[in-house]
Amino acid sequence: MTPKILGLHHVTATVDDAQADLDFCTGLLGLRLVKKTVNFDNHNVYHFYYGTELGAPGTIWTTFPYKGYGVRAGSKGSGQVVATSFSVPAFSMAFWRDRLKTAKIAIVELDPRFDEEVIRFDDPSGLIVELIASKRDERQQWSAGGVGPSEAIRGIHGVTILVKSAGATIAFMSTALGYRIASKAGKRTRMVAGTDAPGHYIDVVEDFSAHPGINGLGTVHHVAMAIETAEEQVQLQRDLLAAGIGVTDVRDRTYFTSIYFREPGGVLFEVATMKPGFTVDEEASALGRDLKLPPWEESDRPSIEANLAVVKYR
């Protein structure tokens, strides 16, 4: 059995205020709040999952809102995901420019990237967000928050990771994870797993002069890749260990199981299973409405709910 990375699974970031994060992701970007749960390492902090209707792997953006817990602002640099790109339909950029300007969000116009139009802006916590207009994204959209089906986000397009030296990162991704080079432009190398399409890309950018990134508010914590089965995940874990790569044990994340490790440039990678998915503890129509806790946290529900920030979700 040869483990096979299918593409991206999710991207997870540390943010500041919970309500501001909800308003930005659901109200402005029009994503669905697929799951409202808690951080496994601090159950007094939310873990929000945003995505399309069912939170299909490759569409999921997740956040930890850490306001009030003394977490410092992070700084972007090498060994990090420095930008997360969402895929929107071709010819929808005029809509998004108008929407962002109405919300008084400053837009940075970027040169086309691999023949696709790109704009960049910051979220309320200072995370770098990009919208990329693609003609090749056939994923089903979620339409909400005043965003129609012809403009709605289709999911994660890809992420940009920054490393001091790209060679070792590219070699590792190719040999250990089965990625391949899709395109190159200057110091940017686009790596792809599975189909050459949005939802499958990790762009590796090399900068010898980059300072090391510092995790904190406004930075991406990790990027997760999807693998089909738990058996393949365990085999990949064994292969990584045999190659001398430090990798965690398999961790139950309720909606998938995960392993974590760092690539040679320092970026934290996760490999997550496709199942069981977000409907394991909620009906599809009710996703994101109630606070869902892992079974082992249920006995502490009263104290957990008392300590979480009060948020409103439309």
N, C-alpha and C positions, 0 to 999 in steps of 0.2 A: 504494500500500500504506500503510494507516494502522496503525502499531504499536498493539497492544492489550495492556494489562496485564490478566492473568487473575485475579490475587489475590496472596496472599503466597507466597513461596517458602521462606524460612528467616529465622531470627533468630540472630545471632552475638554471643556475650558473652565477656568476658575473666574468667576465674575463677582461683582460687588453686590448690588441691591437686587433682591428677588423680584420685587414688583416691577422695577425698571427693566429687568431681563425679560419677564413675561410680556410686558407691553411691547418691547422691541421685537421679540421673536414672533409673537402671535399677532400683535396689532399692526406692526409695520411690515415685517417680512411675510406675514400671512401663513406661517407654519402652524401645524397642529400641535398642541400640547398632548403628546401621546401617553406620557406617564409622569405622575407626580409622586415621587418617593423620597427616600433619604439617602444621604451619603453613607456608604458602608463604614467609613472611618470616623464619621462624626454624625450620629443620628439626630443631632439638633440642627443640621444643615440640610436643606432640600437637595435633591438631585432631580432636575427637570430633564425630560427627554422630549425633543421636538422632532417633527418629521412630516411625512405625508400621512395618508389616512390610517395605515396600520403600523407606521414606523418601520417600513421595510429596510433591511440592511442596505447601507449606502445612502440613505436619506436622513440619517439620524445625527442631530446636533444636540449635545448634552452639556449641562452647566451645573456647577456648584456655586450657589450664591453665598459668599462668606462674609457679608457685611456684619460688623459688630463682633467679629471673632479675632481681631488683632492680626489678620493676615495682611502682609505688606503688599504694596503694588509691585508687580513683577516687572521685569525688563526683557524685551525681546532680543534674542541673539542666537549664537550658534548652539546646536544641540536642541533645537525647539522647532515645533510647527509655528511659523511666523505669520501665516495667512491661511484662512479657510475660504474656499470658493464654493459658491452655490451656483447651480445650473438653472438658467432661465431660458425660455424659448427665444429663438432668433427673432429679431424685429420687435422685441419687447423692451429694449433699453430706453426708449423715449418715455414709456410709462414709468419705468423705475427711476429715471432721472427726475421726472416731475414729482413723483411720490416722495423721494428723498429730500428734494429741495423744499417741498411743502412742509416736511417735518423738520426743516432747518438743519439737515445733516449735510456736512461738507463732503463733496464728491471729488475724488482724484481720478482724472481721466488717464488711463494707461494705454500704451500702444497695444495693438492686437497681439494676442499670445497664441501662437500656432494657428493663426488665421481666424481667431475668435475674438469678438469684442469684449473688453473687460473694463469695469469700473470698480473703484475701491473706496471704502469709507470705514469709519470706526463705529463700534457698538458703544453703549453707554459706559462700559468698563474699559474701553480702549483697545479691545480686540480688533484686529484687522480682518475685515470681511470684504469679499469680492463677489461680484455677480459676473458670470460669464455667459454670454449668449451663444447657445449651441443649436445647431440644426440636427444633431445626432442623438438627442436624448428622448427616448420613447417611453420613459417611465411615467406612470399615472400621477397626475398632480393632485394636491389638496388645495381647494379654493376657499379662502376665508379672509376676513379682515379687510374687505374691500378690494381684494386682489382676485381678478377673474381667471378662468381656466387658460386663457390665451397668454397670460402673463405670469402665472403662478410658478413658484420654484418647484423644480422636479426632484431635487435632492442635492446632496453634496456633489459638486463637480470634481473636486480634488483638494489637496492641501499642498502648501509649499513648506518644505523643511529646509532649514539653513544649517550648513555644516562648513567647517574650515577646509576640509579636503573631501571632495566628492568620490574619489576613486574607491576607497574602502567601503563607503556606504552603498554605492552602486553594485560593487562586487558582492557584498553581503546580501542585498536584496535579490540579486540575480540567482545566487547559488543556494541560499538558505530558504528563500521564500518564493522563488519561481517568477519574480518580476522580470520584465524585459524592457529595453529602451524603446520608447515609442517615437520620441522626437528630441532634438537638441537645438538650443539657441543660446549662444554665448555661454554664460556660466550656469544656465538652467538646463537640466536633463529631466525629461518627463519619463517616469517609470510607470508601467502599466501591468496589472495582473488581470487575467481573464479577458473579457471583451475590451477592445480599444474604443472606449466610450466614456462619457461622464459617469462618475461613481466608481471609477477604477484607477484614478491617477494619483500618484505622489510625485510632485516636482521637487527635485533635489537641486538646490542652489548653493554654489560654492563661493565662499568669501573667506580668504585666508586672514583678513584683518578683523573679522567679526569678533566682538566680545562675547564671552559665554552668556547665554540667557539665564535669567533668574526667575524661577517659578513664583507666581503670586497672582494677585488680582490683575485681570487683563491679559493673561497668557493662556495658551493652550497647554493642558496637562499631558494629553497623549492622543495619538491617532490609533484607531482600531481597524484591523483587517478582518474580513469574513472568511470562515472556513466551514465546510458543509456539516461535518459530524464531530461528535465528541471523540470518536476513535481516531480520526485524522488529527485532531488537536493534540491528543496524547502522543501520537507518533511524531508530530512536529516538535513537541516538547522534548522528547527523547533525542531527536536528531540535533536539536540545538544544544542540549547538554553534552552530547557526544562530540560536538564541535567546539566545546569549551565556552559556550555562551551562557551566562547566568540568566536563568529563567525561573519564574515563580512556579509554585504548585498551581493546580487547576482550581480556580475560584468560582464559586457559585454566585452569579449575579442575578438570580431569579429568572431573568428573561433570556439569558444565555450563560454559558460558562466561558471563562477567560484565562489566558496566560499572558504574562507581561515580561518584557525584556528590552534592553537598549541596543540599538544598532551602533556601529563603530563611531559614528559622529555624535552620539549621546542622546538622540531622540528616543523617547519612550514609546515603544510599540506595544500594542495589545493584539492578540488574535482571539476572536470571539466566534462562537458557534451561531449558526443561523436560527436554531430553535432553542427553547420553545416559543419565543416571541412574546409580544406585549398583551395578547389576549388570553394569556394563561390565567390571569386573575381579574380580568374585566371584560365585559362585552365590548365588541368593536365600537358600538355606538356611544359608549360611555367612557372611552379612553380619556385619561387625564383629568377626570372630574373629581375623583376621590383620592385621598392620601392612601397609597398602597405601601404596606410595610412587608419586608421579608418575614417569613413565618417565625423566625427566631427573635424578631423584634416586637411581635404583637403584644406580648405581655407588658411591654413598656409604652404602649400606645398613649395612655393619658399623659404621661410626662413628656413624651416626644411632641405630641400636639401642643402642649402648653408652652414649649420652648421654641417652636418654629414661628417664623415671621408670619403675620396675617397677610394673605395675598388675595386679590380678586382676579378672577379669570372669566372673561366673557365667553 
